[in-house]
Amino acid sequence: MPLPSGLLEILNNYIISKTKNTQFIKSEAKRLGFLSCGISKAGFLEKEAPRLESWLNKNSNGQMSYMENHFDKRLDPTKLVEGSKSVISLLLNYYPDTTQISDTYKISKYAYGHDYHFVIKDKLKELLFSIQSEIGDVFGRAFVDSAPVLDKAWAAKSGLGWIGKNSNLLTQKVGSFYFIAELIVDLELDYDHAVTDHCGSCTACLDACPTQAIVAPYVVDGSKCISYFTIELKESIPLEMKGQFDDWAFGCDVCQDVCPWNRFSKPHNEPLFNPDPEFLTLSKKDWEEITEETFKKVFKNSPIKRAKFNGLKRNINFLKQ
């Protein structure tokens, strides 16, 4: 039985409006400098639930107790943002055009410039404002690695890449050196679809991990990762880890550096992610002699301040041993 003409017209207008809104959002995301934008229907992450539960039961989160909080909200954004209908996932490139000198204490590339939380949050606020200005009364919340949201899972669900064997989101065109962020909104949109896995038989990340933190393909024991020891761990680094850090003083990029897909990484175009030229030339001696006053001055807007001065000194002293 055909639909009444009036109802059919309403349905067609709804479909056209939904597509128009989706195209506008993706266009605005591009204007704001995001690498890509994908959209998924908000709901329960059925496949991720048993994986997260198993990961936590094995204590793979170490002292990152916050990963145990808000289990239900972490798996279902509709419990996190009231009335939410869509998860807008966004990628922002941070791959630098110049890296640190060789033979120095290494800092993860994501921490070269300004703290990404603030840079991306400002972009997300502007995107939400644009959506509200163009579309109308839309409620949404922005998330940048600071709330119980499984960002990689949502990015993969939104077709922005696949989760690789090193547990990072990978893309064929630009690799994995980018931040992931979300806008969760109460607006129905056109939804994207997941892409296929292209890791194939490659085991480069598993073979190269200095601490064997990638315990199996697609499974990372966070409590064994250099990033965990140098950033999250607040107590002394276990002595049995001595000699395994390969001079990483804050974070670790090994599993990304060896990934074949990162051959296609291109330098970012975000000025706030550009490092201070002096930072790139700091020698081991410079790092070893850094004072708290200099630390606060040089890294006041940097993710490195998360480790605090004493944490950075602890890491460097551990590497010196």
C-alpha positions, 0 to 999 in steps of 0.5 A: 500500500503506497504512502499518502502523498503528504506523508511521503513529502514529509519523509522525503523532506526529512531525508533531504534535510538529514543529508544536507545537515550531514554534508554541512557538518563534514564541510565545516569540519574540513574548514576547521582543519580536521583531517576527516569526519565520520558519523555513527548512530549513537548506541551500545557498542556490543562488540567492544563490551566483552573486550573491554571487560576482559581487558580490565579483568586482566588488569591491563589498565595498571594504575589507570583506575579511571578506565574502570569508571563509568563502564556503561557510559563508556560503551553507550553514549546515550547514557553519557549525553541525554537524547544523543542520536549521533556520534561525530568522530573527527581526526586532527593530524599532528605529524611534525615536519621536523623531529628531535635530534638523534641521540637525545631523550625522546618525546612522543610526537603528539607532545611537540606543540600545545596541549591538544585538549585545548586546541581541539576543544576550541575547534569542537566548540566552533563546530558545534556553534556552526551546527547550531547556527545553521541547523537550529536547536541542536544539543551536543557535547564535545569530547577530547580524550577526557571522558568515558568515550571509546574514541577509537571504536567510534572512529572505526565504526564511522569509517575513518580507519580500522583498529590495527594490531597496535590498537591504534586507528590506522588509515591507508592514506595518512597512517595513524599520527592524529588525534581523535575527538567526538561531538555527540549530538541529539541530531539524526544524520546520515551514517558512515560504515566501517572499513576493512582491516588492512594489517594483513600478515604484518607484525612490525608493531609486535616485533618492535615494541620495546617492552612487548606490551602488544601481547597479541595482535590487536591486544595491548597490555597498557600496564607494560607500555612505555607511555604508561610508565612515563606518563600514567605511573606515579610511583617509581618505575620497576627496576626490571624495566631498566634498559627497555625504554630506548631513551623514551622520556615521555610517551613512545611512538615505536609501534607507529614509527614502524607501521608501514601505513605511516609512510604516508603520513604528511606534516600537519598544518596546525600552527599550535602543534609546531614545536619550539625550535629549541625543543627539537635541539635539546641534548641529553645533557640539556634534559638532564640539567633542566630546572623546574623554572625552565620546565614550567616556562618551556612546557606551560602549554604542553602535554608534557606538563602532565608528567610534572617536573618531578615525573619527567626528572624521574623518567630521565634519571631512570634512563640514565641508570 
